[in-house]
């Protein structure tokens, strides 16, 4: 019995030694880092990818007219201005900037006007979402509504000369506004222009 166990053990050791010598050294050891100069195309690809995480911004002022989806406010002119920038898209909280919103009813009465500081910015391609906090403003159309200290979200789609799009969420109306999140840019601008970099 001991002789049989010894034979099995020897066979297993021989098999293990055979497998170990059959594995190439490159597979058994971690590969050394590829030198940046070994593949220039790969180096350029990596540099371009790193560029995607550089500075981001959204700047501009645009007008729009509210559609029938806004019911009693249909036909109202709204103007939104944003000037926001961040050193990197990977740290959207490191944002600086300002926003301003003016909404007038189609009969000329002021619905709301407010401005504040941008506190978070995220951008990708032609789109950006900026969130911030109102520092000054009023909403005469909504008596008793306190707008100062409320959060806002403004989303922008930069379409160049074809007309941009806007979207927004107003925390003062009870809608939640998480940092750097918002709605799709759902309404086309009628004038002005936004420029998104990111």
CORLIN-V824132 format. One record per helix or strand of 2 or more residues. SS is the DSSP state (H for helix, E for strand). FROM is the first residue (numbers start at 1). TO is the last residue. If there is no record, write none. Layout:
{{SS | FROM | TO} {SS | FROM | TO}}
//
This chain:
{{H | 2 | 22} {H | 25 | 28} {H | 40 | 51} {E | 56 | 65} {H | 68 | 73} {E | 77 | 86} {H | 89 | 91} {E | 95 | 104} {E | 110 | 124} {E | 127 | 138} {E | 151 | 157} {H | 160 | 162} {E | 165 | 170} {H | 171 | 173} {E | 187 | 188} {E | 191 | 197}}
//
